[in-house]
């Protein structure tokens, strides 16, 4: 039986026509990303962007950038402008910000 998209192929043999990785190395990342992220975070960004680009195609670069930033934010925090530190390190160095407590111990919104 031939489907509308062509003959049926074995599982795992289909490849998207846009399988070329947009960023093969960290030096190819945009300057904004290279200047603010540490090397390990750049690796995370590049891998997530390339995977999203391969999955969603060349028309969805904005989506791939959002996915890549979300992947970085899972491992790093951004406490101040242009400074990113790993979450494991941040738990020990940055005090947690707490909302002020109002009357009767109820937190203000």
Phi, psi and omega per residue, in radians:
X1 nan 2.317 3.123
X2 -1.832 2.198 3.136
X3 -1.456 2.982 -3.118
X4 -1.080 -0.561 -3.116
X5 -1.460 0.023 -3.117
X6 2.069 -3.042 -3.112
X7 -1.166 2.648 -3.129
X8 -1.292 2.396 -3.135
X9 -1.948 2.809 3.080
X10 -1.139 2.665 -3.137
X11 -1.037 2.441 3.062
X12 1.424 0.024 -3.124
X13 -1.667 -0.267 3.136
X14 -1.293 2.316 3.084
X15 -2.248 2.422 3.105
X16 -1.173 2.571 3.136
X17 -1.202 -0.227 -3.094
X18 -1.849 0.685 -3.065
X19 -1.317 -0.034 3.079
X20 -1.192 2.282 -3.140
X21 -1.324 2.239 3.126
X22 -1.142 -0.640 -3.114
X23 -2.163 1.791 3.137
X24 -1.409 -0.526 3.133
X25 -2.361 2.886 3.124
X26 -1.166 -0.460 3.139
X27 -1.189 -0.284 3.105
X28 -1.554 -0.141 3.114
X29 -1.148 2.718 3.080
X30 -1.026 2.603 -3.094
X31 -0.987 -0.673 -3.135
X32 -1.019 -0.687 -3.117
X33 -1.321 -0.740 3.141
X34 -1.145 -0.575 -3.071
X35 -1.358 -0.459 -3.048
X36 -1.854 -0.414 -3.083
X37 -1.720 2.487 3.007
X38 -1.174 2.903 -3.039
X39 -1.001 -0.784 -3.126
X40 -1.123 -0.673 3.100
X41 -1.167 -0.596 3.058
X42 -1.115 -0.691 3.090
X43 -1.065 -0.772 3.124
X44 -1.087 -0.819 -3.127
X45 -1.042 -0.842 -3.092
X46 -1.091 -0.779 -3.130
X47 -1.140 -0.746 -3.137
X48 -1.188 -0.708 3.124
X49 -1.106 -0.825 -3.132
X50 -1.075 -0.690 3.127
X51 -1.163 -0.746 3.134
X52 -1.184 -0.675 3.116
X53 -1.113 -0.721 3.116
X54 -1.169 -0.587 -3.107
X55 -1.374 -0.755 -3.004
X56 -1.772 -0.206 3.030
X57 1.642 2.973 -3.026
X58 -1.229 -0.279 3.124
X59 -1.430 -0.027 -3.034
X60 -2.134 0.801 3.138
X61 -1.104 -0.661 3.140
X62 -1.100 -0.702 3.101
X63 -1.130 -0.719 3.120
X64 -1.118 -0.673 3.090
X65 -1.132 -0.734 3.111
X66 -1.080 -0.745 3.131
X67 -1.128 -0.722 -3.133
X68 -1.147 -0.746 3.105
X69 -1.123 -0.662 3.113
X70 -1.105 -0.674 3.110
X71 -1.131 -0.697 3.106
X72 -1.135 -0.732 -3.084
X73 -1.205 -0.308 3.051
X74 -1.256 -0.476 -3.087
X75 -1.917 -0.293 -3.078
X76 -2.278 2.679 3.041
X77 -2.052 2.786 -3.046
X78 -2.147 1.342 -3.040
X79 -1.275 -0.584 3.141
X80 -2.386 2.914 -3.122
X81 -0.976 2.280 3.053
X82 1.073 0.346 3.085
X83 -2.182 2.151 3.088
X84 -2.137 2.264 3.084
X85 -2.266 2.694 -3.099
X86 -1.161 2.604 -3.129
X87 -1.090 -0.637 3.137
X88 -1.091 -0.722 3.122
X89 -1.273 -0.614 -3.096
X90 -1.161 -0.564 -3.133
X91 -1.082 -0.476 -3.105
X92 -1.699 -0.336 -3.033
X93 -1.919 -0.499 -3.066
X94 -1.820 2.151 3.094
X95 -1.190 2.505 3.115
X96 -1.229 2.341 3.089
X97 -1.426 2.285 3.120
X98 -2.029 2.532 3.069
X99 -1.254 2.572 3.139
X100 -1.099 2.538 3.139
X101 -1.599 2.289 -3.134
X102 -1.638 -2.704 -3.120
X103 -1.136 2.410 3.094
X104 1.093 0.467 3.069
X105 1.298 0.172 3.127
X106 -1.508 2.291 -3.115
X107 -1.297 2.436 3.091
X108 -1.337 2.638 3.120
X109 -1.742 nan nan
